[in-house]
Amino acid sequence: MVRHQTMQMSERPYITCRQLIDFIADYVSGDLDDLSRHELERHLGRCRSCQAYLDSYRTTTELLGELDEPATDVPEELVSDIMARTRDMKFLQAATLRG
């Protein structure tokens, strides 16, 4: 009896949730090759968490697409406050790492 060298699609291990997340942008945009798309959809068929993640990803990208332009009238005081807090956080993180 001759054994096949290649695994059948149904015998292949499923991709991980992490792998799905790495390729989700390409999947949504239609840029995945056929095999990768098939493997991703195969995983989605069994993983409710990734199905929910995909739905959330699509909703987010649709909402972002509806934005015309980023706000350009941000108060200078807000920008300065954010920058100062960011510097403070970086300083605290560095101090914590030094012990």
Secondary structure per residue as TSV (DSSP state, phi and psi in degrees):
chain	resnum	aa	ss	phi	psi
A	1	M	-	360.0	130.7
A	2	V	-	-92.3	128.2
A	3	R	-	-95.0	141.9
A	4	H	-	-74.7	137.7
A	5	Q	S	-74.6	-28.9
A	6	T	S	-101.1	149.7
A	7	M	-	-80.4	144.6
A	8	Q	-	-71.2	156.0
A	9	M	G	-55.4	-40.6
A	10	S	G	-70.6	-16.9
A	11	E	G	-93.5	-12.8
A	12	R	S	-72.0	146.5
A	13	P	-	-67.3	150.1
A	14	Y	-	-75.3	150.8
A	15	I	-	-67.2	159.8
A	16	T	-	-85.5	165.1
A	17	C	H	-60.0	-39.2
A	18	R	H	-61.9	-42.0
A	19	Q	H	-63.9	-39.7
A	20	L	H	-60.4	-46.0
A	21	I	H	-61.6	-37.7
A	22	D	H	-62.4	-28.1
A	23	F	H	-110.8	5.7
A	24	I	H	-65.7	-36.7
A	25	A	H	-63.0	-44.0
A	26	D	H	-66.3	-34.7
A	27	Y	H	-64.7	-49.6
A	28	V	H	-63.7	-37.1
A	29	S	H	-81.1	-7.2
A	30	G	T	81.4	19.1
A	31	D	-	-96.2	5.1
A	32	L	S	-83.5	146.7
A	33	D	-	-70.2	164.9
A	34	D	H	-58.4	-43.3
A	35	L	H	-65.8	-45.3
A	36	S	H	-63.7	-42.0
A	37	R	H	-60.4	-44.3
A	38	H	H	-61.1	-45.3
A	39	E	H	-64.8	-39.2
A	40	L	H	-65.5	-45.1
A	41	E	H	-66.0	-32.8
A	42	R	H	-63.4	-43.6
A	43	H	H	-63.7	-45.3
A	44	L	H	-59.0	-31.6
A	45	G	T	-65.4	-17.5
A	46	R	T	-117.3	-11.8
A	47	C	-	-119.8	104.1
A	48	R	H	-65.6	-33.2
A	49	S	H	-63.1	-43.3
A	50	C	H	-72.1	-31.1
A	51	Q	H	-61.2	-45.5
A	52	A	H	-64.7	-39.8
A	53	Y	H	-62.2	-43.6
A	54	L	H	-61.7	-44.9
A	55	D	H	-59.9	-44.6
A	56	S	H	-64.4	-41.3
A	57	Y	H	-61.2	-46.1
A	58	R	H	-63.0	-43.3
A	59	T	H	-61.8	-44.3
A	60	T	H	-62.3	-45.9
A	61	T	H	-67.3	-33.5
A	62	E	H	-66.0	-44.3
A	63	L	H	-64.8	-40.6
A	64	L	H	-64.7	-35.0
A	65	G	H	-66.7	-22.8
A	66	E	H	-79.9	-15.0
A	67	L	-	-71.9	130.3
A	68	D	-	-73.4	-61.6
A	69	E	S	-146.1	152.8
A	70	P	-	-66.1	153.3
A	71	A	-	-62.4	132.4
A	72	T	-	-108.4	-7.8
A	73	D	-	-105.1	44.8
A	74	V	-	-75.8	128.8
A	75	P	-	-60.9	137.3
A	76	E	H	-58.8	-34.2
A	77	E	H	-62.4	-38.6
A	78	L	H	-65.9	-44.8
A	79	V	H	-60.8	-45.8
A	80	S	H	-61.7	-42.2
A	81	D	H	-63.6	-43.2
A	82	I	H	-63.7	-43.8
A	83	M	H	-63.3	-41.5
A	84	A	H	-65.2	-43.0
A	85	R	H	-65.8	-36.4
A	86	T	H	-64.6	-44.0
A	87	R	H	-61.7	-42.5
A	88	D	H	-62.0	-42.4
A	89	M	H	-64.1	-42.9
A	90	K	H	-63.5	-39.9
A	91	F	H	-63.9	-45.7
A	92	L	H	-63.7	-40.3
A	93	Q	H	-63.9	-42.6
A	94	A	H	-64.6	-41.9
A	95	A	H	-64.8	-38.5
A	96	T	H	-66.4	-40.2
A	97	L	H	-67.5	-33.4
A	98	R	H	-73.8	-23.1
A	99	G	-	86.4	360.0
